[in-house]
Amino acid sequence: MSEWWTYRLSDLLMFSKATYFRLFELQNLALWPLQLLALGIGIALLIYMVQGGARTGRIAALLLALAWLHVAWNYFAQRYATINTGAPWFAIGFALQVVLLFWLASRKTEPRLVPPIGSLGKLGLAIAVVALAGYPLLAPLAGRPWSGAELFGLAPDPTVALTLSALLLWRAGPLLWIVPLLWCAISTATLVELRTGQAWILPVLALLATGARLLTAMRGRGWGS
């Protein structure tokens, strides 16, 4: 038998690119019109990010927690698990982030969203726009049907992208970044092996967000909690 270190990720993938993206199409067809609610929540989050403040920061944390919970259960546990045996572990990771977001929202010192003023704030807002408006366009741009669009609150990548934006505007501590960044690595590796052009979108957003967050910490504002 071949040694385990000779295996590549492509040897472990149990599905094709067509099967992977078909999963989003089947999910959207099954959940319609839940997409309208997800869109409304995403727009609300974008508005809260523009407004900034402590109260909006707490509401944003709760809304993001609900989005992560839905992706953990409906996408990973119910759908992705049918083609990937690692999906239950991804669901557990997303559930852990749900706990962290609820914890953040319940803190006495509320998570304050910093208004998107200055270059770093505008970067956070731009990442949010990509998550909400850019990701749904990837399907038709790649020749796939609109019904296969990846949407915030339903698909993991746009949900994580919008969370990166919120973490940046919260000036969140490193604990809240671990799961989103781990998923960025997992998703990137999967999409690279599937040879799809969108493989580098999420890691670029992650590098921009973490780089900007590190820059604020280096300027003496600290990592926070």
C-alpha positions in Angstrom: 0.0 0.0 0.0 1.2 3.5 -0.8 2.6 5.6 2.0 0.0 8.1 3.4 2.3 11.1 2.6 2.2 10.3 -1.1 -1.5 11.2 -1.3 -2.6 14.5 -2.6 -5.9 16.3 -1.6 -7.2 15.4 -5.1 -6.9 11.7 -4.1 -9.1 12.3 -1.1 -11.9 14.3 -2.8 -14.9 12.2 -3.4 -16.7 14.5 -5.8 -16.2 16.5 -9.0 -16.5 20.2 -9.6 -19.9 19.7 -11.1 -21.2 17.8 -8.1 -19.8 20.4 -5.7 -21.5 23.3 -7.4 -24.7 21.3 -8.1 -25.1 21.1 -4.3 -25.7 24.9 -4.0 -28.3 24.7 -6.8 -30.1 21.9 -5.0 -30.0 23.7 -1.7 -31.4 26.9 -3.2 -34.2 25.1 -4.9 -35.1 23.3 -1.7 -34.9 26.4 0.5 -36.7 29.0 -1.7 -37.8 31.7 -0.6 -35.4 31.6 2.4 -32.9 33.4 0.2 -35.0 36.6 0.5 -34.7 36.5 4.3 -30.9 35.8 4.0 -30.6 38.8 1.7 -32.6 41.0 4.2 -30.3 40.0 7.0 -27.2 40.6 4.9 -28.5 44.1 4.0 -29.3 44.8 7.7 -25.7 43.8 8.6 -24.3 46.1 6.0 -26.4 49.0 7.3 -25.2 48.3 10.9 -21.6 48.3 9.7 -22.1 51.7 8.1 -23.8 53.0 11.3 -21.3 51.6 13.8 -21.8 51.6 17.5 -22.2 49.2 20.4 -25.9 48.3 20.0 -25.6 47.6 16.3 -22.4 45.6 17.1 -24.4 43.3 19.4 -27.2 42.8 16.9 -24.7 42.1 14.2 -23.1 39.4 16.3 -26.4 37.7 16.9 -27.4 37.8 13.2 -24.0 36.4 12.2 -24.4 33.6 14.8 -27.7 32.6 13.3 -26.2 32.6 9.8 -23.3 30.4 10.9 -25.8 28.1 12.7 -27.9 27.7 9.6 -24.8 26.9 7.4 -23.5 24.4 10.0 -26.8 22.5 10.1 -28.5 22.9 6.7 -25.4 23.0 4.5 -22.7 20.9 6.2 -24.7 18.4 8.2 -27.6 18.0 5.8 -26.1 18.4 2.3 -22.3 18.6 2.1 -22.1 15.5 4.3 -23.6 13.5 1.4 -20.5 14.0 -0.7 -17.8 14.7 1.9 -17.1 12.7 5.0 -15.4 15.6 6.6 -18.5 17.8 6.5 -19.7 16.8 10.1 -16.4 18.1 11.4 -16.8 21.4 9.5 -20.3 21.6 11.0 -18.8 21.3 14.5 -16.3 24.1 13.6 -19.1 26.4 12.5 -21.1 25.5 15.6 -18.1 26.5 17.7 -18.0 29.9 15.9 -21.8 30.3 16.7 -20.9 29.9 20.4 -18.2 32.5 20.2 -20.5 35.0 18.4 -23.2 34.5 21.0 -20.5 35.0 23.7 -19.4 38.2 22.0 -23.0 39.5 21.9 -23.6 38.7 25.6 -20.6 40.5 26.9 -21.1 43.4 29.3 -18.7 45.5 27.2 -20.7 45.2 24.0 -18.9 44.6 20.7 -18.7 48.0 19.2 -18.7 48.3 15.4 -16.2 51.0 14.3 -17.8 53.1 11.6 -16.1 52.6 8.2 -14.1 55.8 8.3 -10.6 55.8 6.8 -9.0 53.2 4.6 -9.2 50.3 7.0 -12.9 50.9 7.7 -13.6 51.2 4.0 -11.8 48.0 3.4 -14.1 46.2 5.9 -17.1 47.7 4.1 -15.8 46.6 0.7 -15.3 43.0 1.9 -18.9 43.0 3.1 -20.1 44.2 -0.3 -18.1 41.4 -2.0 -19.6 38.8 0.3 -23.2 40.0 -0.3 -23.1 41.0 -3.9 -20.0 39.5 -5.4 -20.4 35.9 -4.5 -23.9 35.5 -6.0 -22.5 36.7 -9.3 -19.8 34.0 -9.5 -22.2 31.3 -10.7 -23.5 33.1 -13.8 -20.0 34.5 -14.5 -18.7 30.9 -14.6 -21.5 29.7 -16.8 -23.5 28.1 -14.0 -27.2 28.8 -13.5 -28.4 31.6 -11.1 -30.0 28.9 -9.0 -26.5 27.8 -8.0 -25.5 31.1 -6.6 -23.6 31.1 -3.3 -25.5 33.3 -0.8 -24.7 34.7 2.6 -26.3 32.6 5.4 -26.8 29.6 3.1 -23.3 28.9 1.7 -20.1 28.9 3.8 -17.8 31.1 1.8 -19.9 34.3 1.6 -20.9 33.8 5.2 -17.3 33.7 6.3 -16.4 36.6 4.0 -19.0 38.8 5.7 -17.8 37.7 9.1 -14.3 38.7 8.3 -15.6 42.2 7.5 -17.4 42.3 10.9 -14.4 41.1 12.8 -12.3 43.8 11.2 -14.8 46.5 12.1 -15.2 45.1 15.6 -11.5 45.1 16.1 -12.1 41.6 17.3 -9.5 39.5 19.2 -7.7 36.5 17.7 -10.0 33.9 19.2 -12.9 34.9 16.9 -10.6 34.7 13.8 -9.5 31.1 14.2 -12.5 29.3 12.7 -13.1 31.7 9.8 -9.4 31.5 8.8 -9.4 27.8 9.1 -12.4 27.6 6.8 -10.6 29.9 4.4 -7.7 27.5 4.2 -10.0 24.4 3.8 -12.2 26.1 1.1 -9.2 27.3 -0.8 -7.6 23.9 -0.9 -10.8 22.3 -2.1 -11.5 24.8 -4.8 -7.9 24.8 -6.0 -8.1 21.0 -6.4 -11.4 21.4 -8.2 -9.6 23.9 -10.5 -12.1 26.7 -10.3 -11.3 30.3 -10.8 -12.9 31.5 -7.6 -10.5 29.6 -5.5 -8.5 32.7 -4.6 -11.3 35.1 -3.7 -11.7 34.0 -0.1 -8.0 33.8 0.8 -7.4 37.3 -0.7 -10.3 38.7 1.4 -8.8 36.9 4.5 -5.3 38.3 3.9 -6.7 41.8 3.5 -8.8 41.6 6.6 -6.2 40.0 8.8 -3.5 42.3 7.5 -5.6 45.3 8.3 -6.4 43.9 11.7 -2.8 43.4 12.5 -2.0 46.9 11.3 -4.5 48.3 13.8 -2.9 46.2 16.6 0.6 47.4 15.6 -0.6 51.0 15.9 -1.2 50.4 19.6 -4.9 49.7 19.7 -4.4 46.1 20.7 -6.2 42.9 19.8 -9.1 43.3 22.1 -10.8 40.3 23.6 
